[in-house]
Amino acid sequence: MSPRVGHKRPKTLEKCKIMKHSRKKLLGDKPKDGPLPSSTGHSLDKPLSDVGLEDDTKDASVFDNLLKILGSNSKKLASIYRKRQREQEGRSDTEEEDDSRSQSSSLPDGADTGAGSGTESSSEAAEGDDVQDAVVNHYHIDEDGDEDATSDANDFQDMENEYRIDGEAACTSSFHGHLGHDLTNEEVEKLLKKQWKFKWEMPATEMPMSKWVGTGDAMTMDTSTDLVYGLKQKLYNNWLSICKSSGSSDFGSSRQKFFSLCHTYRDILHCNKKPFYLKGNEEDSSIMDAYIIHALNHVYWTRDLVIKNDAKLTKQQEDKKEEILSGGTYLDQGFTRPKVMFLLPLGSIAMRVVKRLIELTPLANKANVEHINRFTEEFGAVDEEDEGEAENSKSQKPTKPSDFQALFGGNNNDHFMLGIKLTKRSIKLYSDFYSSDIIVASPLGLITKIGEAEVDKEKDVDYLSSIEVLIIDHADVISMQNWSHVNTAVEQLNRIPSKQHGTDIMRIRQWYLDGHARFYRQTILLTSFVNPEMNALFNRSCLNYKGKVKLISQYKGVLPKILLPVRQVYERFDAKSVMDADDARLDYFCKKVFPKLKDSIEGGTLLFVSSYFEFVRIRNFLKSQNASFCLLGEYTKPSDISRARVWFFEGKRKIMLYTERAHFYHRYKIRGIQNIIIYSLPERKEFYPEIINMLDESKNMMCSILFSRFDQFKLERIVGTVAAKKMSSSEKGIFVFC
């Protein structure tokens, strides 16, 4: 498909002015440069440029326009108006039937065209045009035919009020401002350079020792504390009602503030979110509410814009539609329908998000939730019988930490993908991806679909081409799976589709056709910690022209959580660059650390590594040295793990190689540890005291930790920001904590 050129699109400011005065227009108050008003107070279709015509022409025009206006409420007058049209255009009476159909098609089903229907009061008749416009703007039949095509008088009034409230909000809505902007070539070139400078900062009032920093125009406290215009009134009312009924006291603080931040449509990196499984349920729920409301708001604004434009086009004559569309006024769509994607690590978390999304959807829009039973079965917890067996097994084994139980106590499936379609009165789960508004997926589930499309040419993932809001929640858990899947998935977003999927090309936004969709996508990355991989994704793959907002935090460290008098010796090794850090770490271990282990008679050394890559390198080195060791990694077979733990406890193996991911998924309590060597610090700060406290049976209570200045993120979370800066910049290379 070739992009359209030469069409000038309306300015956003002009759209806002039209929306702002829509109420006046509905009541017949035209602006100065609009059509000439009639003596009845109705707006006439005669333009000002025809004011100089002769009086008899003006009188005929006024009469025709009055017939047209009054004809909307009277079949007899409508017939007279059509007859006059045919006479003026030289058409015969035999064309009356076709003409009648053309006129009736401009009105929505259920609009009252009879004078004696008995449904209009005197006040309703006085505002007939107002109600009619409201009906036209909200009238739409869903693709599946499940939408109501008629409404009663109360529905008319509700739609009129919603149109007025949301119309005023649209003037300052970030939705219209963000998607209505046209990027220049200079702006695109600047974005492609990926040179981000965080120029301003703003206190994060809800989080001590933290602040927001950002690019682009500076935000203020007033911006972040006020609920911005552009949130659908029905969404806000329902959200407020739910929070009040649940007894929540922080609606006006964290929930509202983070929504305001999301509604700026900037890319967001929240890297210090306290997750629900680490006693942060209130904070986690507040942030989840905010991004779900933002997603729903984006979908509803998109849907309403398309519906209103559909209604306007329906009123136009068929022979003028092509001319109208070519003007670029009705650019309101992407290549495909899906606009929002949630990327989540586990089925239990997907269950949590989707259930809350259903709760936050206004009651009128969820009269029916399709396939909810299937969803509960597939994403819910294990069966009662399995739970009983699990309880019996747990009673025979040491209990896992509470955070482990909270995170893995539900559905641990990490391979899923789900489409959600929001219609006027229902929520459809398991909808076809091309007819969905929201896609909920795990990185592995999405990668599987991408892989299938690469192998089978009949399949495709073009439904990812028009994602405008990407939300990656619990990125810290995803990092314990396979972060490369996230990189691959994000690279697949916003590509030009391989096929045409039924979208009217005349209504696709120009920046989609120009291949600039990735510059309009908002990415919200939520995690309890940040690592270099997350930073790289945020800096290189998040190219939103609106800018970026990032949380910067200082840490107190987790050393006070160590319950034993362990002597912790930090040894710094030098590395010239990030690329050289892994080789420098291995070289330091081989030359400085391992000789001491080899000469030691005493066993019981736990060698902890944070990544599988390091696990493989150390394993190969230990094999080459004929060292006495056993393995406990994330891919080790359960039978081998049991045997290794027994060997280590009995002293048959001096060294146990243990990975962070194995600890994350199993939380083993390893017995027989006499000393610990932390080859690389754990990403999750809560694991550090857990590992150190395993020395409860040790006589020496010793722990050695290797680090470099490129481990700054990990180091400051464990020893604290102040201490980490001193340790990285000090001339000394050894530091001791007791």
C-alpha positions, 0 to 999 in steps of 0.5 A: 500500500502506498502512503497518501501525500498532499493531504493537509490534516486539521490542527489539533487546536481547531479540533479542540475549539470545535469540541469546546463549542459543540454544546452551543452548536447543538443548541443552534448558536453558530460562530461568526464564520459559520452558516447564516442563522434563521429566525427560528434559531436553527442553523442553516446550511447556507454559507456566508459566501452566498449572502449576496444573492437576490432576496428571492433566492435567499427566501427559497434557501431559507424555506428549503433549510427549514423544511430540512430541519423540521423534516427530521421530526415530521414525515410529511414535511420531510416528503415535501423537502424531498419533492422540492429537491427533486424539482430543483435537481431535475429528477423525476418522481420515479426516483422517489423510492431511492431518494427516500432510502437515501434520506432515511439512511442518514438517520440512526435506527430508532430515531423518531421521525414521526410527529405523533409517536407520543414519546416527545415532551415539549422540552424534548421537542425544543431540543430535538436537534440536540438529541438527534446529534447526540444519537448520531455521534454515539450510534454504532453497530458492532462488527458482530452485530451484538450492539444495540441499534436503538435507545430510549429517551433516557439513553439519549439524555445520557449520551448527550451528557456524556458527549458534553462532558467528554467533549469538553475534556477532549480539548485538553485530552492527551489522547487527541493531542498525542495521536493528532501530532504530525512528526516532521522529518527533523523530529524523526531524525532526532528520535532515531539518534536515541540521545536522551537527556533527562533535563528536569526532575520532580519529587516522587511524593509517595516514595521516599528517597525517590524522584522522577526525571524526564525528557521533553517539557517539564512536569510539575507537582500540579500536573501530577496531582490533578486528575487531567482532562481526558478521562472518560467520566463513566470510567472515573465515576466507576473507579471512584465508586469501587475505591470508596466501596472497598474502603481505599484511602489513597484514591486521591494520591497514588492511584490518581497521580500515576494515572496522570503520569500515564495520561501524558503518553510518555514512556515510563520506567518505574524501577522501584515498585514494591510488588504485591508478593513482597508486602506491597499489595496496596502500592501494587494495586494502586499502580495496576488500577492506574494503568488499567484505567489508562488502557480502558480510557485509550480504548474507549476514546479510540472506539468513540472517535471511530463511531462518531466518524462512522455516523458522520460519514453515514449522513453524507451522500455516497457520491461525496464520501470519497471526496470527504475521505480524501480530505484527511479529516477522518483519519482515526485508525491504525492498520489493525484494531488491537491498541493495547498490550499487557505483557505479563510473566505468569498466568496468576498475574494475568488473572489478577489484571484481567479480573481487575480490568473487568471490575473497573469497566463501567457496569453498562459496558459489561452486561455480559462477560463472555467465556469468563468460566473458561478463563477462570478454569485456565488461569485460576489456581490448581484444583482442590485435590491438587491443593490438598496434595500440595498441603500434605507435601508442604507439611512434610517439608520446610515451608517456603518464604511468604513471598514465594507462596504469594507469587507461585501459589496460583497459576504458574503458567508462563505460556499464554496469549489472550484477546479481549474485545470491548463492545458497547455492552459486553466484554469478550474474552478469547476474542480473535486477535484481529477483532480484539482491543487488548491483548494479554500475553506472556513473553513466551506465548508471544514469541511462540506466535511470532515463531509460528508466523516465521515458519508458516507463511499462512500465519502472521502477527500483523495484529501487533502492527497498531499497538499504541500502549504497551504495558510490561508489568512485573518485569523483574519476574520476566527477567528471571524467565528470558529477557531476550523474549521481551526484546524480540517481542518489542522489535516486532511491534508497529511494523508495516503489516504483510497483508491488508486486514479489512481496514479502510485505507482512507482512514488510516492515520498518515503516520502509520502509513509513513512507518512512524507508529513506533514513535507514537507507542507509549511503553510503560515498564514496571519493575521492582528493580532495574538492570542493564537489560531493562535500561537498554530496552528503555533507551533503545527501543522506546522512541516515543516522541512525547519523551520519557519519564524515569524513576531514580531512587536511593537505597538504604540496603539490606545488610540489617536483614542479615541475622548472623555475625557474618564477615562479608568481604567485598573484593573489587576487580577492575574492568575497562568496559561493560563488554570486558566485565565478564572476562575480567570477573572470570580472570579474577576468580581463576587467579585470586579466588580459586587457588585458595579453594583448591588448597583448602581441605575444608569443603562446604563452599557455596559458589553463587552466580546470578546468570546462567551464562556465568554458571556455564563458564564456571562449570567448565572451568571447574571441570578443567581443574578436576575440582570436587563440585556439584551443580544446582541450576535452573535446568538441573534435573530434580533427581540430580538436585537431590543427589547433589544436596546429599553429596554436599551435606555429607562432604562428598563434594566440596563446592556447590554451584548455585544460580539465582534463578534456581533460588528464585524458582525453588528457594532451596534450604541448603545444608552443610554450608561453611562459607559462601563465595558470591561470584556475582551479586543477585539482582533481587536484593532480598535474596542476599540476606537469604543466602547469607543467613544459610551460614547458620551451621557454619563455624567460620561465618565467612562470605566473599563477594566479587564486584566491579564498578559496573555492578552499581545497580546491584551493589547499591540495592544491597549495601545502600546508595551512599556506600556503593558510590564510595566502594566504586570510587575508592582507591581501596579494593577491599571492603568489609562489613560485619 
